[in-house]
Amino acid sequence: MTTCEHLSKAGDPPARTPEGCQECLAIGSKWVHLRRCLDCGHIGCCDSSPNKHATAHYRAEGHPVVQSFEPGESWRWCYVDNQIG
């Protein structure tokens, strides 16, 4: 399998809210796992979390690639091509 264009061109921006999910922090909610947008550094919660802010960010902004923001994990996911990298 070849890597999609989005994964190969993804950036490495700093996390905007390294302490947790940006929206969950604002509303006082909890999350399960965190994802960092590789376009803008937005930190959102995963789809196992109640609010699914990482996917909501993709839908609102169209930024295609997130990376796990969990300690010891470095995998990336492209929403457009449904591909892990």
N, CA, C and O atoms as a GROMACS GRO file, in nm:
protein
  340
    1MET      N    1   0.084  -0.116   0.000
    1MET     CA    2   0.000   0.000   0.000
    1MET      C    3   0.090   0.125   0.000
    1MET      O    4   0.187   0.131   0.075
    2THR      N    5   0.057   0.221  -0.083
    2THR     CA    6   0.132   0.345  -0.087
    2THR      C    7   0.072   0.446   0.010
    2THR      O    8  -0.048   0.442   0.038
    3THR      N    9   0.156   0.534   0.060
    3THR     CA   10   0.110   0.637   0.151
    3THR      C   11   0.036   0.744   0.073
    3THR      O   12   0.080   0.784  -0.035
    4CYS      N   13  -0.074   0.790   0.126
    4CYS     CA   14  -0.151   0.893   0.057
    4CYS      C   15  -0.075   1.025   0.057
    4CYS      O   16   0.015   1.047   0.139
    5GLU      N   17  -0.113   1.112  -0.033
    5GLU     CA   18  -0.048   1.243  -0.048
    5GLU      C   19  -0.061   1.327   0.079
    5GLU      O   20   0.033   1.397   0.116
    6HIS      N   21  -0.176   1.320   0.144
    6HIS     CA   22  -0.197   1.400   0.265
    6HIS      C   23  -0.100   1.360   0.376
    6HIS      O   24  -0.044   1.446   0.445
    7LEU      N   25  -0.080   1.230   0.394
    7LEU     CA   26   0.013   1.182   0.497
    7LEU      C   27   0.156   1.222   0.464
    7LEU      O   28   0.232   1.262   0.552
    8SER      N   29   0.194   1.212   0.337
    8SER     CA   30   0.332   1.242   0.300
    8SER      C   31   0.363   1.391   0.308
    8SER      O   32   0.479   1.430   0.322
    9LYS      N   33   0.261   1.476   0.298
    9LYS     CA   34   0.281   1.621   0.301
    9LYS      C   35   0.243   1.684   0.435
    9LYS      O   36   0.247   1.807   0.448
   10ALA      N   37   0.206   1.605   0.533
   10ALA     CA   38   0.161   1.657   0.663
   10ALA      C   39   0.273   1.733   0.732
   10ALA      O   40   0.390   1.695   0.724
   11GLY      N   41   0.235   1.840   0.800
   11GLY     CA   42   0.331   1.922   0.873
   11GLY      C   43   0.356   1.870   1.014
   11GLY      O   44   0.326   1.755   1.045
   12ASP      N   45   0.413   1.955   1.097
   12ASP     CA   46   0.444   1.920   1.235
   12ASP      C   47   0.429   2.043   1.325
   12ASP      O   48   0.524   2.084   1.390
   13PRO      N   49   0.308   2.103   1.328
   13PRO     CA   50   0.290   2.224   1.406
   13PRO      C   51   0.288   2.195   1.556
   13PRO      O   52   0.255   2.084   1.598
   14PRO      N   53   0.324   2.294   1.637
   14PRO     CA   54   0.316   2.273   1.782
   14PRO      C   55   0.171   2.261   1.828
   14PRO      O   56   0.081   2.317   1.766
   15ALA      N   57   0.151   2.189   1.934
   15ALA     CA   58   0.016   2.173   1.991
   15ALA      C   59  -0.033   2.306   2.045
   15ALA      O   60   0.038   2.375   2.117
   16ARG      N   61  -0.156   2.342   2.008
   16ARG     CA   62  -0.214   2.468   2.056
   16ARG      C   63  -0.252   2.460   2.203
   16ARG      O   64  -0.237   2.558   2.276
   17THR      N   65  -0.300   2.344   2.247
   17THR     CA   66  -0.336   2.324   2.388
   17THR      C   67  -0.276   2.192   2.435
   17THR      O   68  -0.347   2.091   2.444
   18PRO      N   69  -0.147   2.190   2.465
   18PRO     CA   70  -0.083   2.064   2.503
   18PRO      C   71  -0.140   2.001   2.630
   18PRO      O   72  -0.114   1.884   2.657
   19GLU      N   73  -0.218   2.077   2.707
   19GLU     CA   74  -0.276   2.022   2.830
   19GLU      C   75  -0.401   1.939   2.803
   19GLU      O   76  -0.450   1.872   2.894
   20GLY      N   77  -0.454   1.942   2.679
   20GLY     CA   78  -0.570   1.858   2.648
   20GLY      C   79  -0.653   1.909   2.533
   20GLY      O   80  -0.614   2.003   2.464
   21CYS      N   81  -0.767   1.846   2.512
   21CYS     CA   82  -0.859   1.882   2.404
   21CYS      C   83  -0.906   2.026   2.421
   21CYS      O   84  -0.958   2.064   2.526
   22GLN      N   85  -0.886   2.105   2.318
   22GLN     CA   86  -0.918   2.248   2.324
   22GLN      C   87  -1.063   2.274   2.362
   22GLN      O   88  -1.090   2.354   2.452
   23GLU      N   89  -1.156   2.207   2.297
   23GLU     CA   90  -1.298   2.229   2.324
   23GLU      C   91  -1.341   2.169   2.458
   23GLU      O   92  -1.419   2.230   2.530
   24CYS      N   93  -1.291   2.051   2.491
   24CYS     CA   94  -1.326   1.989   2.619
   24CYS      C   95  -1.277   2.074   2.736
   24CYS      O   96  -1.347   2.087   2.836
   25LEU      N   97  -1.158   2.131   2.724
   25LEU     CA   98  -1.109   2.219   2.829
   25LEU      C   99  -1.202   2.339   2.846
   25LEU      O  100  -1.228   2.382   2.958
   26ALA      N  101  -1.251   2.393   2.734
   26ALA     CA  102  -1.338   2.510   2.738
   26ALA      C  103  -1.473   2.482   2.803
   26ALA      O  104  -1.531   2.568   2.868
   27ILE      N  105  -1.524   2.359   2.784
   27ILE     CA  106  -1.657   2.326   2.837
   27ILE      C  107  -1.653   2.240   2.963
   27ILE      O  108  -1.757   2.206   3.019
   28GLY      N  109  -1.534   2.204   3.007
   28GLY     CA  110  -1.520   2.124   3.128
   28GLY      C  111  -1.554   1.978   3.108
   28GLY      O  112  -1.600   1.912   3.202
   29SER      N  113  -1.532   1.926   2.988
   29SER     CA  114  -1.564   1.786   2.957
   29SER      C  115  -1.438   1.700   2.966
   29SER      O  116  -1.327   1.751   2.975
   30LYS      N  117  -1.458   1.569   2.965
   30LYS     CA  118  -1.346   1.473   2.970
   30LYS      C  119  -1.328   1.409   2.833
   30LYS      O  120  -1.418   1.412   2.750
   31TRP      N  121  -1.212   1.352   2.811
   31TRP     CA  122  -1.180   1.284   2.686
   31TRP      C  123  -1.114   1.151   2.717
   31TRP      O  124  -1.072   1.126   2.830
   32VAL      N  125  -1.104   1.065   2.613
   32VAL     CA  126  -1.039   0.935   2.626
   32VAL      C  127  -0.895   0.943   2.574
   32VAL      O  128  -0.801   0.914   2.648
   33HIS      N  129  -0.879   0.982   2.448
   33HIS     CA  130  -0.747   0.996   2.386
   33HIS      C  131  -0.745   1.126   2.307
   33HIS      O  132  -0.850   1.181   2.273
   34LEU      N  133  -0.625   1.174   2.278
   34LEU     CA  134  -0.609   1.302   2.209
   34LEU      C  135  -0.545   1.285   2.073
   34LEU      O  136  -0.465   1.194   2.050
   35ARG      N  137  -0.582   1.376   1.981
   35ARG     CA  138  -0.528   1.379   1.845
   35ARG      C  139  -0.483   1.523   1.815
   35ARG      O  140  -0.550   1.619   1.853
   36ARG      N  141  -0.370   1.536   1.746
   36ARG     CA  142  -0.318   1.668   1.706
   36ARG      C  143  -0.333   1.685   1.556
   36ARG      O  144  -0.288   1.600   1.479
   37CYS      N  145  -0.396   1.794   1.514
   37CYS     CA  146  -0.411   1.826   1.372
   37CYS      C  147  -0.273   1.865   1.318
   37CYS      O  148  -0.206   1.951   1.376
   38LEU      N  149  -0.232   1.804   1.208
   38LEU     CA  150  -0.100   1.833   1.153
   38LEU      C  151  -0.102   1.949   1.054
   38LEU      O  152  -0.001   1.976   0.989
   39ASP      N  153  -0.215   2.018   1.043
   39ASP     CA  154  -0.220   2.144   0.969
   39ASP      C  155  -0.201   2.263   1.063
   39ASP      O  156  -0.125   2.355   1.034
   40CYS      N  157  -0.272   2.261   1.176
   40CYS     CA  158  -0.275   2.381   1.261
   40CYS      C  159  -0.239   2.358   1.407
   40CYS      O  160  -0.227   2.455   1.482
   41GLY      N  161  -0.222   2.234   1.450
   41GLY     CA  162  -0.185   2.205   1.588
   41GLY      C  163  -0.303   2.195   1.685
   41GLY      O  164  -0.283   2.184   1.806
   42HIS      N  165  -0.425   2.198   1.632
   42HIS     CA  166  -0.544   2.182   1.716
   42HIS      C  167  -0.537   2.047   1.788
   42HIS      O  168  -0.505   1.945   1.727
   43ILE      N  169  -0.567   2.047   1.917
   43ILE     CA  170  -0.574   1.923   1.993
   43ILE      C  171  -0.722   1.892   2.015
   43ILE      O  172  -0.794   1.972   2.074
   44GLY      N  173  -0.765   1.775   1.968
   44GLY     CA  174  -0.903   1.733   1.983
   44GLY      C  175  -0.910   1.593   2.039
   44GLY      O  176  -0.814   1.516   2.033
   45CYS      N  177  -1.026   1.560   2.094
   45CYS     CA  178  -1.046   1.427   2.151
   45CYS      C  179  -1.088   1.327   2.042
   45CYS      O  180  -1.147   1.364   1.941
   46CYS      N  181  -1.056   1.201   2.066
   46CYS     CA  182  -1.080   1.093   1.970
   46CYS      C  183  -1.228   1.056   1.959
   46CYS      O  184  -1.312   1.106   2.035
   47ASP      N  185  -1.259   0.969   1.865
   47ASP     CA  186  -1.397   0.926   1.844
   47ASP      C  187  -1.450   0.834   1.954
   47ASP      O  188  -1.569   0.804   1.957
   48SER      N  189  -1.364   0.787   2.043
   48SER     CA  190  -1.411   0.712   2.160
   48SER      C  191  -1.451   0.805   2.274
   48SER      O  192  -1.510   0.762   2.372
   49SER      N  193  -1.419   0.932   2.260
   49SER     CA  194  -1.457   1.034   2.358
   49SER      C  195  -1.599   1.081   2.331
   49SER      O  196  -1.646   1.072   2.217
   50PRO      N  197  -1.668   1.131   2.432
   50PRO     CA  198  -1.808   1.172   2.414
   50PRO      C  199  -1.829   1.278   2.306
   50PRO      O  200  -1.930   1.275   2.236
   51ASN      N  201  -1.735   1.372   2.292
   51ASN     CA  202  -1.757   1.485   2.202
   51ASN      C  203  -1.690   1.475   2.065
   51ASN      O  204  -1.725   1.552   1.975
   52LYS      N  205  -1.597   1.384   2.046
   52LYS     CA  206  -1.533   1.359   1.916
   52LYS      C  207  -1.484   1.487   1.848
   52LYS      O  208  -1.511   1.511   1.731
   53HIS      N  209  -1.412   1.569   1.924
   53HIS     CA  210  -1.371   1.699   1.872
   53HIS      C  211  -1.266   1.693   1.761
   53HIS      O  212  -1.263   1.784   1.678
   54ALA      N  213  -1.182   1.591   1.756
   54ALA     CA  214  -1.084   1.581   1.647
   54ALA      C  215  -1.154   1.564   1.512
   54ALA      O  216  -1.120   1.632   1.415
   55THR      N  217  -1.252   1.475   1.506
   55THR     CA  218  -1.327   1.455   1.381
   55THR      C  219  -1.411   1.578   1.350
   55THR      O  220  -1.424   1.614   1.233
   56ALA      N  221  -1.468   1.641   1.451
   56ALA     CA  222  -1.546   1.764   1.429
   56ALA      C  223  -1.457   1.873   1.370
   56ALA      O  224  -1.501   1.950   1.284
   57HIS      N  225  -1.333   1.880   1.416
   57HIS     CA  226  -1.238   1.978   1.362
   57HIS      C  227  -1.210   1.950   1.214
   57HIS      O  228  -1.208   2.042   1.132
   58TYR      N  229  -1.189   1.824   1.180
   58TYR     CA  230  -1.168   1.787   1.039
   58TYR      C  231  -1.289   1.830   0.954
   58TYR      O  232  -1.273   1.889   0.848
   59ARG      N  233  -1.408   1.799   1.001
   59ARG     CA  234  -1.528   1.833   0.924
   59ARG      C  235  -1.546   1.984   0.908
   59ARG      O  236  -1.590   2.030   0.802
   60ALA      N  237  -1.513   2.060   1.010
   60ALA     CA  238  -1.529   2.205   1.005
   60ALA      C  239  -1.419   2.274   0.925
   60ALA      O  240  -1.446   2.369   0.852
   61GLU      N  241  -1.296   2.226   0.938
   61GLU     CA  242  -1.181   2.294   0.879
   61GLU      C  243  -1.126   2.227   0.753
   61GLU      O  244  -1.059   2.292   0.672
   62GLY      N  245  -1.154   2.097   0.737
   62GLY     CA  246  -1.102   2.025   0.621
   62GLY      C  247  -0.956   1.988   0.633
   62GLY      O  248  -0.894   1.950   0.534
   63HIS      N  249  -0.899   1.997   0.752
   63HIS     CA  250  -0.759   1.957   0.772
   63HIS      C  251  -0.753   1.805   0.777
   63HIS      O  252  -0.811   1.745   0.868
   64PRO      N  253  -0.685   1.740   0.682
   64PRO     CA  254  -0.703   1.597   0.662
   64PRO      C  255  -0.628   1.502   0.755
   64PRO      O  256  -0.669   1.386   0.770
   65VAL      N  257  -0.518   1.546   0.820
   65VAL     CA  258  -0.434   1.450   0.892
   65VAL      C  259  -0.422   1.487   1.039
   65VAL      O  260  -0.395   1.602   1.075
   66VAL      N  261  -0.441   1.387   1.124
   66VAL     CA  262  -0.416   1.400   1.268
   66VAL      C  263  -0.309   1.299   1.308
   66VAL      O  264  -0.287   1.199   1.240
   67GLN      N  265  -0.246   1.327   1.419
   67GLN     CA  266  -0.149   1.235   1.477
   67GLN      C  267  -0.190   1.209   1.621
   67GLN      O  268  -0.242   1.298   1.688
   68SER      N  269  -0.167   1.088   1.666
   68SER     CA  270  -0.195   1.060   1.806
   68SER      C  271  -0.115   1.156   1.893
   68SER      O  272   0.002   1.183   1.866
   69PHE      N  273  -0.179   1.208   1.996
   69PHE     CA  274  -0.112   1.297   2.090
   69PHE      C  275  -0.098   1.226   2.225
   69PHE      O  276  -0.091   1.290   2.331
   70GLU      N  277  -0.092   1.094   2.219
   70GLU     CA  278  -0.074   1.012   2.338
   70GLU      C  279   0.075   0.980   2.356
   70GLU      O  280   0.144   0.956   2.257
   71PRO      N  281   0.125   0.980   2.480
   71PRO     CA  282   0.265   0.948   2.504
   71PRO      C  283   0.302   0.812   2.444
   71PRO      O  284   0.231   0.713   2.463
   72GLY      N  285   0.414   0.808   2.373
   72GLY     CA  286   0.465   0.683   2.316
   72GLY      C  287   0.401   0.643   2.184
   72GLY      O  288   0.439   0.541   2.127
   73GLU      N  289   0.306   0.721   2.133
   73GLU     CA  290   0.241   0.690   2.006
   73GLU      C  291   0.278   0.797   1.902
   73GLU      O  292   0.286   0.915   1.935
   74SER      N  293   0.299   0.754   1.778
   74SER     CA  294   0.333   0.850   1.673
   74SER      C  295   0.255   0.827   1.544
   74SER      O  296   0.283   0.892   1.444
   75TRP      N  297   0.157   0.736   1.545
   75TRP     CA  298   0.082   0.707   1.422
   75TRP      C  299   0.002   0.830   1.379
   75TRP      O  300  -0.036   0.915   1.459
   76ARG      N  301  -0.024   0.834   1.249
   76ARG     CA  302  -0.103   0.942   1.190
   76ARG      C  303  -0.222   0.883   1.115
   76ARG      O  304  -0.217   0.767   1.073
   77TRP      N  305  -0.328   0.961   1.098
   77TRP     CA  306  -0.449   0.917   1.028
   77TRP      C  307  -0.494   1.023   0.930
   77TRP      O  308  -0.502   1.141   0.964
   78CYS      N  309  -0.522   0.980   0.807
   78CYS     CA  310  -0.578   1.068   0.705
   78CYS      C  311  -0.728   1.043   0.696
   78CYS      O  312  -0.771   0.934   0.661
   79TYR      N  313  -0.806   1.146   0.729
   79TYR     CA  314  -0.952   1.135   0.721
   79TYR      C  315  -0.999   1.120   0.576
   79TYR      O  316  -1.095   1.048   0.549
   80VAL      N  317  -0.933   1.189   0.483
   80VAL     CA  318  -0.978   1.188   0.343
   80VAL      C  319  -0.965   1.050   0.282
   80VAL      O  320  -1.058   1.001   0.220
   81ASP      N  321  -0.848   0.987   0.300
   81ASP     CA  322  -0.821   0.858   0.237
   81ASP      C  323  -0.841   0.740   0.331
   81ASP      O  324  -0.816   0.626   0.293
   82ASN      N  325  -0.886   0.766   0.456
   82ASN     CA  326  -0.905   0.659   0.554
   82ASN      C  327  -0.782   0.569   0.561
   82ASN      O  328  -0.791   0.447   0.549
   83GLN      N  329  -0.666   0.634   0.581
   83GLN     CA  330  -0.541   0.559   0.580
   83GLN      C  331  -0.456   0.599   0.700
   83GLN      O  332  -0.447   0.716   0.737
   84ILE      N  333  -0.395   0.498   0.760
   84ILE     CA  334  -0.304   0.520   0.872
   84ILE      C  335  -0.162   0.530   0.817
   84ILE      O  336  -0.128   0.466   0.717
   85GLY      N  337  -0.081   0.608   0.882
   85GLY     CA  338   0.058   0.622   0.835
   85GLY      C  339   0.154   0.636   0.949
   85GLY      O  340   0.274   0.649   0.928
   0.00000   0.00000   0.00000
